[in-house]
Each structure stands twice: as C-alpha cells, then as structure tokens.
Amino acid sequence: MDKPIRIALVCTSLNQLGGRDNHLKNMYLNLDEDQFKVFLFCCTSLENEFKEFMVNNGVKPEDLVLLSRFKK
C-alpha cells in the first residue's frame, strides 16, 4: 500500500477553547489513519491549555505543533 497522504491542518488564531479546537480534534481523530497522516499547526495564546486539551483527547503530541504568537 502507498504511504498515507500527509495533511497539515493550520489554525492561526485560537484565543479560547471551544468550537474550533473540537473541530480540529475531530478532523484529526476521524480521518482514516491508513489513508491520511494528519498534523496540527496552531497559533494560540493558550498554549498549555490547548496542548493539554488536544493530548487528553487523543491527539499525539508529535503531531501537534504550537507556533509562537506574535502581536500584530
């Protein structure tokens, strides 16, 4: 079988936990692992809370990349 297709899900603004976080988590968890390798790239002011939420809900830490948040 061919290698899984790699997908990067990118979210540049997560300032609270809620709908977007759940949406990213659900896409990550529900795409077929045999067909897709999913990575999450997120920019958030709540890095520790976001990482804890994602990892506690099944996202592998090595698939989660937190980007530094810079002020505009």
DSSP file (Angstrom, degrees, kcal/mol; ACC not computed):
  #  RESIDUE AA STRUCTURE BP1 BP2  ACC     N-H-->O    O-->H-N    N-H-->O    O-->H-N    TCO  KAPPA ALPHA  PHI   PSI    X-CA   Y-CA   Z-CA
    1    1 A M              0   0    0      0, 0.0     0, 0.0     0, 0.0     0, 0.0   0.000 360.0 360.0 360.0 145.8    0.0    0.0    0.0
    2    2 A D        -     0   0    0      1,-0.1     3,-0.1     3,-0.0     0, 0.0  -0.211 360.0 -87.4 -66.2 161.7    1.2    3.6   -0.7
    3    3 A K        -     0   0    0      1,-0.1    -1,-0.1     3,-0.0     3,-0.1  -0.369  54.5 -93.3 -66.5 150.5    2.2    5.9    2.1
    4    4 A P        -     0   0    0      0, 0.0     2,-0.3     0, 0.0    32,-0.3  -0.312  42.3-103.4 -63.8 150.0   -0.6    7.9    3.7
    5    5 A I  E     -a   36   0A   0     30,-2.9    32,-2.9    -3,-0.1     2,-0.4  -0.594  36.2-129.7 -71.5 130.4   -1.3   11.3    2.3
    6    6 A R  E     -a   37   0A   0     -2,-0.3     2,-0.4    30,-0.2    32,-0.2  -0.717  26.3-171.3 -88.0 132.3    0.1   13.9    4.7
    7    7 A I  E     -a   38   0A   0     30,-3.0    32,-2.7    -2,-0.4     2,-0.6  -0.982  11.5-157.6-125.4 133.2   -2.3   16.7    5.7
    8    8 A A  E     -a   39   0A   0     -2,-0.4     2,-0.6    30,-0.2    32,-0.2  -0.954   5.4-161.0-109.9 118.3   -1.5   19.9    7.7
    9    9 A L  E     -a   40   0A   0     30,-3.1    32,-3.1    -2,-0.6     2,-0.5  -0.890  15.4-166.3 -96.7 122.3   -4.4   21.5    9.4
   10   10 A V  E     +a   41   0A   0     -2,-0.6     2,-0.4    30,-0.2    32,-0.2  -0.932  16.5 176.1-118.6 129.5   -3.4   25.1   10.2
   11   11 A C  E     -a   42   0A   0     30,-2.5    32,-2.1    -2,-0.5     3,-0.2  -0.984   6.9-173.2-131.2 121.7   -5.2   27.5   12.6
   12   12 A T  E    S+     0   0A   0     -2,-0.4     2,-0.3     1,-0.2    30,-0.1   0.508  71.7  42.2 -95.2  -4.9   -3.7   30.9   13.1
   13   13 A S  E     +     0   0A   0     31,-0.0     2,-0.5    56,-0.0    -1,-0.2  -0.737  52.1 152.4-149.9  96.6   -5.9   32.2   15.9
   14   14 A L  E     +a   44   0A   0     29,-1.7    31,-1.1    -2,-0.3    32,-0.6  -0.909   8.0 155.8-122.4 101.2   -7.1   30.2   18.8
   15   15 A N        +     0   0    0     -2,-0.5     2,-0.3    29,-0.2    -1,-0.1   0.422  66.6  25.2-108.2  -0.6   -7.7   32.5   21.8
   16   16 A Q  S    S-     0   0    0     30,-0.0     2,-0.3    34,-0.0     5,-0.2  -0.982  82.3-106.9-154.6 156.7  -10.2   30.4   23.7
   17   17 A L  S    S+     0   0    0     -2,-0.3     2,-0.3    -3,-0.1    33,-0.0  -0.688  74.0  73.6 -86.9 140.1  -11.1   26.7   24.0
   18   18 A G  S  > S+     0   0    0     -2,-0.3     4,-2.2     1,-0.0     5,-0.2  -0.878  86.8   7.3 164.4-129.3  -14.3   25.7   22.3
   19   19 A G  H  > S+     0   0    0     -2,-0.3     4,-2.5     1,-0.2     5,-0.2   0.885 123.2  46.7 -60.9 -49.0  -15.6   25.0   18.8
   20   20 A R  H  > S+     0   0    0      1,-0.2     4,-2.7     2,-0.2    -1,-0.2   0.902 112.5  51.5 -63.9 -39.7  -12.5   25.4   16.7
   21   21 A D  H  > S+     0   0    0     -5,-0.2     4,-2.6     1,-0.2    -1,-0.2   0.930 112.0  46.2 -61.9 -45.6  -10.5   23.2   19.0
   22   22 A N  H  X S+     0   0    0     -4,-2.2     4,-2.7     2,-0.2    -1,-0.2   0.884 111.3  52.8 -64.3 -38.8  -13.1   20.5   18.9
   23   23 A H  H  X S+     0   0    0     -4,-2.5     4,-2.3     2,-0.2    -2,-0.2   0.937 111.6  45.1 -63.1 -47.2  -13.4   20.8   15.1
   24   24 A L  H  X S+     0   0    0     -4,-2.7     4,-2.5     2,-0.2    -2,-0.2   0.929 114.2  49.8 -61.1 -45.4   -9.6   20.3   14.7
   25   25 A K  H  X S+     0   0    0     -4,-2.6     4,-2.7    -5,-0.2    -2,-0.2   0.918 111.1  49.1 -59.8 -44.9   -9.6   17.4   17.1
   26   26 A N  H  X S+     0   0    0     -4,-2.7     4,-1.9     2,-0.2    -1,-0.2   0.888 111.0  48.7 -66.2 -39.2  -12.5   15.7   15.4
   27   27 A M  H  X S+     0   0    0     -4,-2.3     4,-1.3     2,-0.2    -1,-0.2   0.938 113.2  48.8 -64.2 -44.3  -10.9   16.0   11.9
   28   28 A Y  H  < S+     0   0    0     -4,-2.5     3,-0.3     1,-0.2    -2,-0.2   0.932 117.1  40.9 -58.4 -47.5   -7.6   14.7   13.3
   29   29 A L  H  < S+     0   0    0     -4,-2.7    -1,-0.2     1,-0.2    -2,-0.2   0.751 116.5  47.5 -76.1 -24.9   -9.3   11.7   15.0
   30   30 A N  H  < S+     0   0    0     -4,-1.9     2,-0.4    -5,-0.2    -1,-0.2   0.551  82.1  98.5-102.7  -7.7  -11.7   10.8   12.3
   31   31 A L  S  < S-     0   0    0     -4,-1.3     2,-0.2    -3,-0.3     7,-0.1  -0.664  90.7 -98.7 -77.8 136.6   -9.6   10.8    9.2
   32   32 A D    >>  -     0   0    0     -2,-0.4     4,-2.6     1,-0.2     3,-1.2  -0.350  26.6-149.1 -59.6 116.9   -8.6    7.2    8.3
   33   33 A E  T 34 S+     0   0    0      1,-0.3    -1,-0.2    -2,-0.2    -2,-0.0   0.763  95.7  59.1 -61.2 -26.7   -5.0    6.6    9.6
   34   34 A D  T 34 S+     0   0    0      1,-0.2    -1,-0.3   -30,-0.1     3,-0.1   0.790 118.0  30.3 -71.9 -26.7   -4.3    4.2    6.8
   35   35 A Q  T <4 S+     0   0    0     -3,-1.2   -30,-2.9     1,-0.2     2,-0.4   0.719 123.1  38.9-102.7 -26.3   -5.0    6.9    4.2
   36   36 A F  E  <  -a    5   0A   0     -4,-2.6     2,-0.5   -32,-0.3   -30,-0.2  -0.976  51.0-159.7-135.5 140.4   -4.0   10.1    6.0
   37   37 A K  E     -a    6   0A   0    -32,-2.9   -30,-3.0    -2,-0.4     2,-0.4  -0.977  28.3-159.3-113.6 113.6   -1.3   11.3    8.3
   38   38 A V  E     -a    7   0A   0     -2,-0.5     2,-0.4   -32,-0.2   -30,-0.2  -0.793  13.3-174.3-105.6 135.1   -2.6   14.5   10.0
   39   39 A F  E     -a    8   0A   0    -32,-2.7   -30,-3.1    -2,-0.4     2,-0.5  -0.968  14.7-145.0-122.2 141.6   -0.5   17.2   11.6
   40   40 A L  E     -ab   9  64A   0     23,-3.2    25,-3.3    -2,-0.4     2,-0.5  -0.935  12.1-173.3-109.2 124.4   -2.0   20.2   13.5
   41   41 A F  E     +ab  10  65A   0    -32,-3.1   -30,-2.5    -2,-0.5     2,-0.4  -0.973  18.8 172.4-115.4 116.5   -0.2   23.6   13.3
   42   42 A C  E     -ab  11  66A   0     23,-2.6    25,-3.2    -2,-0.5     2,-0.5  -0.968  29.3-156.3-135.1 142.7   -1.8   26.1   15.7
   43   43 A C  E     + b   0  67A   0    -32,-2.1   -29,-1.7    -2,-0.4     2,-0.3  -0.974  34.5 155.0-113.8 118.9   -1.1   29.5   16.9
   44   44 A T  E     -a   14   0A   0     23,-0.7     3,-0.4    -2,-0.5    25,-0.2  -0.993  50.7-142.2-147.0 150.2   -2.7   30.2   20.3
   45   45 A S  S    S+     0   0    0    -31,-1.1     3,-0.2    -2,-0.3   -30,-0.1   0.502 104.3  61.5 -84.8  -5.5   -2.3   32.4   23.3
   46   46 A L     >  +     0   0    0    -32,-0.6     4,-3.1     1,-0.2     5,-0.3  -0.411  64.2 152.6-114.6  53.2   -3.4   29.4   25.4
   47   47 A E  H  > S+     0   0    0     -3,-0.4     4,-2.8     1,-0.2     5,-0.2   0.904  71.2  42.7 -55.0 -51.7   -0.6   27.0   24.5
   48   48 A N  H  > S+     0   0    0      1,-0.2     4,-2.4     2,-0.2    -1,-0.2   0.926 118.2  44.9 -64.4 -45.1   -0.5   24.9   27.7
   49   49 A E  H  > S+     0   0    0      2,-0.2     4,-2.5     1,-0.2    -1,-0.2   0.907 115.2  48.3 -64.5 -42.3   -4.3   24.6   27.9
   50   50 A F  H  X S+     0   0    0     -4,-3.1     4,-2.7     2,-0.2     5,-0.2   0.933 112.6  47.5 -64.3 -46.9   -4.7   23.9   24.2
   51   51 A K  H  X S+     0   0    0     -4,-2.8     4,-2.8    -5,-0.3     5,-0.3   0.927 113.0  48.9 -61.3 -44.7   -1.9   21.2   24.2
   52   52 A E  H  X S+     0   0    0     -4,-2.4     4,-2.4    -5,-0.2    -1,-0.2   0.919 112.0  49.3 -60.9 -44.1   -3.4   19.6   27.3
   53   53 A F  H  X S+     0   0    0     -4,-2.5     4,-0.8    -5,-0.2    -2,-0.2   0.938 114.6  44.0 -59.5 -48.8   -6.9   19.5   25.8
   54   54 A M  H ><>S+     0   0    0     -4,-2.7     5,-2.4     2,-0.2     3,-0.7   0.936 116.2  44.9 -65.8 -47.4   -5.7   18.0   22.5
   55   55 A V  H ><5S+     0   0    0     -4,-2.8     3,-1.5     1,-0.2    -1,-0.2   0.901 111.4  53.2 -66.0 -40.7   -3.4   15.4   24.0
   56   56 A N  H 3<5S+     0   0    0     -4,-2.4    -1,-0.2    -5,-0.3    -2,-0.2   0.682 109.2  52.0 -67.0 -16.5   -6.0   14.4   26.6
   57   57 A N  T <<5S-     0   0    0     -4,-0.8    -1,-0.3    -3,-0.7    -2,-0.2   0.137 131.3 -83.6-109.2  19.1   -8.5   13.9   23.7
   58   58 A G  T < 5S+     0   0    0     -3,-1.5     2,-0.4     1,-0.3    -3,-0.2   0.414  80.5 135.7 105.8  -2.7   -6.3   11.6   21.6
   59   59 A V      < -     0   0    0     -5,-2.4    -1,-0.3    -6,-0.2    -2,-0.1  -0.672  56.5-123.2 -80.5 130.4   -4.0   13.9   19.5
   60   60 A K    >   -     0   0    0     -2,-0.4     3,-2.2     1,-0.1     4,-0.3  -0.563  13.8-132.2 -72.8 131.5   -0.5   12.5   19.5
   61   61 A P  G >  S+     0   0    0      0, 0.0     3,-1.3     0, 0.0    -1,-0.1   0.828 105.8  59.3 -54.8 -33.2    2.0   15.1   20.9
   62   62 A E  G 3  S+     0   0    0      1,-0.3    -2,-0.0     3,-0.0    -3,-0.0   0.648 103.1  52.8 -72.7 -12.4    4.3   14.6   17.9
   63   63 A D  G <  S+     0   0    0     -3,-2.2   -23,-3.2   -24,-0.1     2,-0.5   0.390  95.6  83.1 -98.4   1.7    1.5   15.5   15.5
   64   64 A L  E <   -b   40   0A   0     -3,-1.3     2,-0.5    -4,-0.3   -23,-0.2  -0.931  55.2-176.2-113.6 120.2    0.8   18.8   17.3
   65   65 A V  E     -b   41   0A   0    -25,-3.3   -23,-2.6    -2,-0.5     2,-0.5  -0.964   9.7-158.2-117.9 118.7    3.0   21.9   16.5
   66   66 A L  E     -b   42   0A   0     -2,-0.5     2,-0.3   -25,-0.2   -23,-0.2  -0.851  10.4-152.1 -98.3 126.5    2.3   25.1   18.5
   67   67 A L  E     -b   43   0A   0    -25,-3.2   -23,-0.7    -2,-0.5   -20,-0.0  -0.746  25.1-102.2 -97.7 142.3    3.5   28.2   16.8
   68   68 A S        -     0   0    0     -2,-0.3     2,-0.6   -25,-0.1   -23,-0.1  -0.317  33.3-130.8 -61.0 143.1    4.6   31.3   18.8
   69   69 A R        -     0   0    0    -25,-0.2     2,-0.4   -26,-0.0    -1,-0.1  -0.874  23.4-167.5-101.6 122.5    2.0   34.0   18.8
   70   70 A F        -     0   0    0     -2,-0.6     2,-0.1     1,-0.0     0, 0.0  -0.829  25.1-111.6-106.9 146.0    3.3   37.5   18.0
   71   71 A K              0   0    0     -2,-0.4    -1,-0.0     1,-0.1     0, 0.0  -0.452 360.0 360.0 -71.9 149.4    1.4   40.7   18.5
   72   72 A K              0   0    0     -2,-0.1    -1,-0.1     0, 0.0    -2,-0.0   0.497 360.0 360.0 -69.1 360.0    0.2   42.5   15.3
